[in-house]
Amino acid sequence: MWADHDVQAHTTGTKRLHHPIVGDLTLDYQVLTVQDDPEQTLVLYTPEPGSPSAEALGMLAGWTSTSTTETLTPERTPGPPD
């Protein structure tokens, strides 16, 4: 029976995720295939501009944008807000 089941791939949609620090995220996604290699795919996740999810992702991105010349010590390591 399973062999006859024709499952269609979803190439666009909305995904809800939970991040342990910033909480719930709602992201739109789009799946792109590589024309020369259909076994490869690229999935793009984007938040609605101005949404709480966009703000949460911006906060996470800010934690990764430290200067490459700056050495982080445990006291200076970015972390979640108090």
N, C-alpha and C positions, 0 to 999 in steps of 0.2 A: 503494500500500500504506500509506503513512504517513497518508493521509487517513482510513483505516479504523481506525487505531490509537487506541483510547480510553484516554487517560492520565488516571488519577485523581490529583488533587492531594493531597499529604500535608498534613494540618492539624495533626498533632502528631508528635513524634519527638525524637530526640537528634541533636545536631550536635557534631562534634569539630572544634575549631579550634586553630591554633597562633599564639600571640601572640609577637612577637619578644623581648619582655622577660620576661614571666611564664611562657612556655612553653605546654604543652598545656592546653586547656580542654575540658571536656565539659559541654554545656549542653542542657537540655530546651527544646523550643520548642513554641509554640502559635500558629497562624495564625488571626487573627480577620478577618472581612470586615465591611465597612460595609454595613448593610442597604439604605440608600438608594443606594449606589454599589458594586456588587459588584466593580468593577474596582480598588477601593482595598482594601488589606489592611494589617493591623498585625501584626507578628511580635514575639512576646514571647520572650526568651531568659532562662532562669533556671538557676542552678546548684543542685545538691543542697545543702541547708543543711549546713554543717560540712565540706564536701568541699574538697579542694585547689583546685578551680576556684572555689569561693566565697571562699576565702582570697585567691587570686590577684586576683579581681575587686575584693575589698575593698582590696587594696594599690593597685591602679590607681585606685580611687575616692578613696583617701586623697591621692594626688598632685594631684587636681583640686580638693580642698577647702581652698584657701588663702584667706585673708581678702581681700575685695575692696578694702580700704583699704591693704593691704600691697603695696608695689612689689617685684617680684622682680628681682634682679640676676643675672647669670650665676653668681655664687658661691652664691646662695640659691635657684636654680631647682631644684625637686624632680626627682630622677632615680632611676635604678635603684640599689638598695643595692649597696655594694661587695662 
